[in-house]
Structures are given as C-alpha cells and as structure tokens.
Amino acid sequence: MAEKQHFHFVGICGTAMGAVAAGMKARGYHVTGSDANVFPPMSTFLESQGITLSHGYHEENIPANADVIVIGNAISRGNPEAEAALERKLLYVSLPEVLKEHFLRGKRNFIVSGTHGKTTTSSMLTWLMKSAARNPSWMIGGIPKNLHCGALFTDSDFTILEGDEYDTAFFDKRSKFLHYLPECVIINNIEFDHADIYQNVEEIKLSFRRLLNIVPRDGVAFINGDDQNSCDVAATAPCPIVKVGLGENNDHRITNIQYRSDGTSFSLLGETYHTTMVGEFNVRNAAMSISAALHAGLTPEECRSGLHSFDGVARRQELRGEVNGIKVIDDFAHHPTAIRLAVQAIRQRYPDSRLWILFEPRSNTTKRNVFQKELASALATADIAVVAALTDIHKVPAAERLDPTLLAADIAAAGGTSAYLANVEEIVTHVSAAASPGDVVAVLSNGGFGGIHQKLLTALATTA
C-alpha cells in the first residue's frame, strides 16, 4: 500500500478510526472520511488536522481519486459506501490492516488482551513507559487520565495496543489482535463474552491460541497463571510463556498484598510496588504491566515510580461527584465477573458505606439471556441493585433477550435488594429519595446511560 496516497475512512469518527486517520494525515497522506455521527470532540479534532468530513453515508462521499477505502468495524453490509466500494471493485481494507502496514511493522508491539482489564492494563503499561521517557505509541479503548487521549502515534520503537478479540470487519471475521504483529502479549484472563459473534468459550480460546501462534521466539507472552482458560491456550504455544499471578505455580508471583483506603501495595520479583487503585484485579493488572515493562527494558525503580503516579482510567471506578455525603461513581463493568470484582473493589475502598449498583444491560452480551443467572449472582453482592431496561432490543431476537424484570427478582432471591426501573428518570427519582449520607452509588454501563451521573448528582442536591 506504500504507493497509495488517498485514504477514505468510512466510520471515521470512531475513537480508533479517528486516531489512525489523524496519524495517516500526519504522515503525509491525503485523508477524507465520513460518519453518521459527525460531532465534537472528534469532528473538530479531525477538521483541525485538515481532514475533510462528510456527514452521513452516501456513495458520492467516496472521492473519485480515492486509492484505499478503510472500512470501520461498525460498518455493515447495506452501508451505501461499503456497497459502493464492493460494486466499484475498489481497494478496501480494515482498520487493523492499516495499523499493521503503516504503524506496526518493524516496531516492538505490546498487545494487552483478555476478557477483563485490557484498558486499565494497557493504560498502566503505556504510562510506565511514557513516564520512563520511552515515548511509546498507543491505542487504548478508553481515556487514561495521565495521557488525556486514547491513541497517539510517535516515532518510538514501542507501541502498546489494547488487543480486542472482537472481529475485524464485516469482510474479516478474525479477531482484530491477529493483525498487530506482537512481540509481547499479555493475556489477563479468558471468559465467555461477545455472545453476538462467539458461540462458546472454546471459540474464544481458539482466537487466543492463534494470537500466541504469531508471537516470535524472541518475544514473550505473559499469561494469568491462576486462570485455567489462559493456561489452556498457552499449553501448546510456540513462544516463551511467563505465568503471572498469586498461586505457587506462577513464574512472576504476586505476594504481600495490602489493601488500604488510599490504594494497594504488593510485591513482585522481590520488589515492592504501590498503586492508588484498589481491588485484587487491579493488582493483577499492575503485575502484568510491570512484567511487560521489565521485558521492554525498564528498571524496577522506573516501574515503581510510574505505577505510583498512575491516575487510572476514565470510567473505571471514577468518582464523578459527592453531594451531601453520597458519592456517585462511574464504572464500565458489564460482564458478571467484572461486576463482581467492581463491587469487591468499591467495598475495599469504602468499607463502611452502603453500596448501590445501577446497572444498564447495554453490551451485546448482557442484552442476551446467556448470563441471566450469573448477572443476578454478581449484582446481589451489592447492598441495593437497580436494573434498567435493555437498549436497542430490536437487535436481539426475543427468545435470546435478557429479562430485566426476572433479573431483579433473581437478585432478590439470591439475597440482594433490587428493583427494575425502566428509565433514567425513574431511577434518579428512586435513588435520590432513598439514598442516605455515607452511601456510595456506582453506575455500571458501557455506554452513557442517558447522562444519569449528572442527573443523579443534581437530584441529590435538590432533595437535600
């Protein structure tokens, strides 16, 4: 693709698409793009880079002289520009293919994968390397507070990527991370997820086996040695494997964990580290980040300094505000295991508080009934759980949909206190009337949840 000069991005305002489009523009390519949702901050950012944007998807948006059409993961058959690219026999590629050829080839690429903890671990690793003056490139599916943006491409040899097992594009159903030319892979854990594209956990494990099959002999894979699925996929891997975890069988064993309200300390490879984050899963994330950073050549002291100054990731246990002694926390958790771990971590930080969980079943998996019972068990670990209605229910066949009313009943049957309230207004009214000083209200969603955080803070101030 080196001789190609004009790249047109279909779905350009996605976080990753926009970052790569801007990176291509900075490298001297002519870049245009289109999206159904052209609005700030991404639209103004792209326009500031000199990229021409088209609102909506139309065949005529594709410039006559475009050399390559980059089709985003969110684009499906039926999209006018995708259909035009097929009919006109244009050269079309996925975003991971552009990354591979223009940003990753010849680099030292560190891929952070797994069902849970990818964003936090990749953010930690990026900050460890950036704070140690290694100037890495990165592409992360969140906003690390220390970094202020989810993606940036530098001239460094190092690139850190959050490696998603989700499929690449409508024309390429392989996992995205298989395009990323890994030197180092982290596998935090493996569970069933993405019920819209995988039938079972064995299909997911096959994708991870394929990932380990492309790690070179002089590379390394750090896997969760306490997770059986991770150990299974690593059992026949041709690359070096290092197990990281709490159990005695781990090569990098985590010991001496001490939880405090201001964070957590632990030991790894004879060194003591401290993070301001709480929860066992964040200790595991930190240990993985340190292991990978040491492989990259950082010293334990550089890792210690970087970890101590790591401020976390937006929407991961993020305190959005406090009104009259009631704290409102934003968290991304939506998988049953992530919910359970989030509850555990919040309780460790606020051990004397009554904990509310407001849960929006919004992901492609949690909108389905595959985790009907598991969600109830996880949500029952909170003091009070409130379940919202499903979003975009037309995208899931009726027989496969989660039943939120039944979920609320199952939470109560599992020993919790619960309510099903269909919309944000009902939830805000209910919580603001019933919450008391000292309570912690955690909002769990992988979307915006109708702006519930600020609405709740405003209502709590009004009802004081």
N, C-alpha and C positions, 0 to 999 in steps of 0.2 A: 504493500500500500504506500510505499515511500513516495512514488511519483504522483499520487493523488493529492490534490490541493484543496478542493472544496468539499467540506463535510456538512451535511444537513442532518440535524438531530431531531428525530420525531419523539416528542415527550421530553423536551429539553429542560423543563423546569423542575424535574425531579432532582433531589439533592445530589445524587451521584452523577446524573447526566449533566447537570449544570456545571458541576465542578470540572468534569472531564472536558466539556465544551470550552470552558474558560481556559483550561490547560492547553488545549489544542490551539486556541486563538493565540495564546502567549508564545507558542512555538512557531507562529508564522503562518498557520493555515487559515483559509477563509472559512468561517463558520456561520451557518444560519441555523434556525430552529423553529419549531412550532410546538404548541401545547394547548390543551383545552383550558388550563388554569394558569394564565399569564398574569401574575400579580406579585407585588413586593413580598419579601425582600429579593427573591430570586430574579424576578424580571428586571428590577433596577440594577442588580449586580451584573447580570449578563449584558444589559444595554450599556452599562458603564465600561464594559470590556470591548465595546464596538461590535457586538453581535446583534444582527437583525432578527427580531422575533415576529412570528405570525400567530395571531390569536385564532384558536380553533384548528381543526384538522381538515385540510382541503387539498385535493390533488394538485391544484395550481400553486400551493405553497412550496413544492419542490422546485428549486431553480433549475432551469433548463441545462445549466452547465455544472450541476452538482455531480461530483465524482463518486462520493460514497454516502449512502443513507444509513445513519446509525439509528436503529430501532430499539426503543427502550423496552424494558421488561414489562411495563404496564400496558403496552400496546398489543392488541389482539387482532386476529383476522376480522375484517369488516371495517377497520380503520381506513379512511379514504387514502391516506398517504402510504400506508402499508400495502394496500391493494394496488395503488399506482406503481409502487416500486416493483411489485411482482409482475404486473402486466407489462411494464416497460423494460423488464429484464435488467433493471439497474443493479449495481453492486450494493448489496445491503449486508450489514454486519450488526452484531450485538455490541453493547457497551463493553462487556468483558473482553471481547476481541480487540477493541480499540485500546483498552488498557494494556493488554498483553503486548501489542505490537509497538505502541508509542510511548509507554511509560514503564513497563516492567522488564522487558527483555534486556538482559545484561546486568540487572540490578540484584541486590540482595533483598529478596521479598519475604516478609514475615507475615504469615496468614494465621489469623486468630479465628477459630471455628468452634462449633459446639452449639447445643440447643440453648444453653443459658450462659450469660456472662460475656458474650462476644464484645459488646460495645464497651463495657467497663474495662475489660482486659486489654483490648486494643488501644483504648484511650490511655490507660496506665502505661503501657509499653511505649506508646508514642511520646508521652511526657517524660518518661525516664530517659529516652534517647535525646529528646529535644533539650531537656534541662542539662544533659551532659554534652551539649554542643555538637551532637551528631547530625543535626539539621535534617531529620527524615522527611520524606513524603508520607502522606497518609490519606486513607479513605475509610471513614468510620460512619456507621449508621446512626449517629447521634451527635450531640454537640458537647465535646469535652470543655469544661469550664476554663481550664488552663489554656486551651487552644483557640476558643472562640469560633471555630468553624469545623465542619465535619470532614473537609477534604482540602488538601493543599499539595501541590507538586513542586518539589525543589530539585536542585541538581545533585542531591546527595546520592550515595550508593544504596541507601536504605529506604525501603518502602514498607509501611505497615498497613495491612488491609484487613478489615473485618470480613471474614470469609463466610459467605452465606451458602447453605446447601440448597437454597431455592433455585428453581430452574432459570436458565439464562435468557431465553426469549421464546416467542411462540414457535420459532423455527429451530430452536436448540434447547432440548429438554434436559441437557446435562446440567449439573449444579454449577453455579457461577464460579465457585472457587477452583474448579478444574482448569480454568484459563489463567491462573495467577502466577505460574512459574515459581513455585515456592522453594525457598532454601530452608526455611524453618516453618513448621506447622505447630500450632497449639490446638489441641482438642480438649476443651473444658469438660465436656460430658456429651452423651448422646441419648436422647429420648425421642419418643414419637411426637411429631409436630407436622405442620403443613399438611393437614388432612385433605386439602384440596388437590394435592399432587402426589402424595405418597399413600400407599395402601396400608403399610405397616412399618414397624421399626426396622425390619430386615432390609427393606428397600433403602431406608436412610443409611443404614450401616454400609450397604454396598457403595453408596456415593463417597462415604468417608474412606473406605478401602481404596477406591480409585484415587482419592486425594493423596493418600500415603504412597501409592504406587508411583507418583511423579515427584516425590522428594528425592533429591540426588544422594549419592553415597556420602558426599561430604556435607550434607545437610543434617537436619535432626527434626524429630517430632517429639514434642512434649505432650504427654497424654495424662489424663486423670487416672492414676493407678488405683483409685478407690471405686471406679465406675466400671462395671463389668462390660457394658457395651463398648466402651472405649478400649478396654483391654482386648476384647474380641477382635475389633477391626485392626488392632496393631499386631496381633499374634503372628500373622504371616507377612508383615510389611517388609519390604526390601531395604528400607532406610534405617538408620540408627534410631532407637526408641529410648526415651527417658521418661520414667514414670514419676509423676509429681502428686503428692497427696499426704494424707495423715497416717495411713496404715504402714506397717513394718515392711511391706514388700516394695515400697517406693524408693527410687534412687535419690530423689530430692524430697526428703521427708520434712513435713511441717510439724514443728513441736512448740511447746511452751506458749500456746495461745492464751492471751489475757485480754478479756473484753472490759472496756471501760466506757463511760458515757461520752468521752471525747475521742474514742477510736479504739484501735486494737493493736496489740504488739504480738509478734511471733518470731520464731527462729527458723532459719533455713540454711543448710550447709554451714552451720557453725556461726552464722551471723544473725544479729537481732535487727528486726525492722519494725517500723511503726506506720500505720495508716490511720487517717482520720475517719475512714469508713468503718462500719460495723457489720457483723454477721460473718458466719463461717464461710459463706460463699465468696465474700469479698477477700477474705484471707487466701482462699484458693486462687482467686483471680490475681491477687498480688504475687503469690508464689509463682504462678505461670509467667507473669510479666517479668519478674526478676530472673527466672531461669532463661527466658529468651534474651533478655538484655545482657546477661553474662555471656551467652553464646555470641552475641554481637560484639563483645569485647569491652563492655562496661565493667567497671570495678564495683565491688560490693558497696563502697562508700558512695559512688555515683548513684547506684540504685537506691541506697538508703536516703540520700538527700532528695532525689526525685520523688520517691514514694511519699515521703513526709510532706512534700509540698503539693501533692496531687489533690485537687479540689473536687474531684468527682465529675459526674456527667449530668447534664440537664435531664430532668425527668427520671432520675434514679435516686429515690429517697430524698427528693429535693423539697426542702421546707419552703412553701410558697407564701406563708404568712401566718401570723398568730393574732387572734382577736379575743380579748377577754380570757386569756389563758387557754384558748382552744387552738391547737396547731393544725394546719392543713398541709398535708404532704402529697407531693405528686410522685407517682411511681409507674413504670412502664409494664410491670409484671402482668402477664395474662395467661401463661401456661400454669397448670396446677402446681407443679414443683416450684416455679418462680414465685407464685403467690404464697406458698407455704414458707419459703425462705425469706420473702419480704416481711411477712408477719413476724417471723423469728427475729430478724434484724431490727425491726422497729421496736419490738419489745425489749431487746437488749439496750437500745439507746434510751428508751422511755419506760423503764421497768414498772413505774408506779402509775402509769396512765391507763385509762380505759381506751381501747383501740377500736375504732370504726374502720371498716373497709367498704368503700363504694366501688363496685365492680361493674365495668361495662364490657359485656361479651362482644368484642368487635373484630378479633382476628379471624382469619379464615378457618382456624381450627376451633376456637372457642365458640363460634357461632353454630358449630355442629355438636351433636349429642355424644360424640366419641368420648368426651371427658365429663359427661353428666354427673357421674358419681364422684369422680376424682376432684372436680371443682367444689362440690359440696363439702367434701372432707377437708380440703385446704381452707376454704372460707370459714369453716366452723372453728378454726383456730383463733379467729378474731373474737372480740367481745360482742360486736354487733356487725353484721354484714348486710349491705343493701345491694340488691341486684337490679340493674337497669334492663331495659328492653333491648332486643337484638337490633343491630343496624343492618340495612340493606338485606332484609330477609329474603327478598326475591332471588338472591344469588345462591341460596342454599335450598335444595329440594325439601319439601315439608317433612318428609319422613326422616330426614337427616338433621333437622334443626334441634338445637338446644332448647329445652323448655325452661324458661327463666322462672315461671311460677313453681314448677316442680323443683327447680334448683333451690329456691328459697325454702320450700317445705323440707327438702333433704338436708339443708343446713341445720334447720331446727331439729330434725330427727337425729342429726349427728351430735347434738348437744350445744349448738350455737344459737344465737338470737338473730333473726333475719327478717327481711321484708323485701317484697318485689314492688318496685315503684317504677312505672314505665318511662317517665321523662325527667329531665333535669330539674324542672321547676318543682315537681313533686318531691324529688329527693332533697333539694335545697330547703324547702319548707319543712320537711320532716326532720332533717338533721339540725337545722338552726333552732328548732323548737325543743329538741330533746338533748342536744349536746350540753355538757357541763364544763366549767373550768377544770383544766387538767386533762381533758380528753385530747386524743390525737385522732384526726380524721385523715385516712390515707385514701387517695383516689387512684385506682388501678385501671389503666386503659392504655392501649397502644395507639390511641387517637386523641383528639382534642376534647372529647366528652362534652361537647356543647359549651365550652368555657366554664365548666362547673366550678373550677377552683376559685376564680374571682367572684363569681356569683355567690358562692358559699361564704367567702370572707365578707362580702358586702352585707349579706343577710345576717351573719353573726353579729356584725357591728350594729345593725339596725335593731336587732332583737335584744340587745344588751339592756 
